[in-house]
């Protein structure tokens, strides 16, 4: 189609996000206040190249 731009998207895995969130919450609820520490979590996104962009 003339004038259209193919799309590529980033998939964020909902199950992985939920599992990590539950584990962080469980740790918050069970660890003693004296041992509390903040944790930064970086999840690896997945680049989804749609068929319309292959070979361009």
DASUL-V799855 format. One record per helix or strand of 2 or more residues. SS is the DSSP state (H for helix, E for strand). FROM is the first residue (numbers start at 1). TO is the last residue. If there is no record, write none. Layout:
BEGIN
((SS FROM TO) (SS FROM TO))
END
This chain:
BEGIN
((E 8 11) (H 14 30) (H 33 35) (E 46 49) (H 51 53))
END
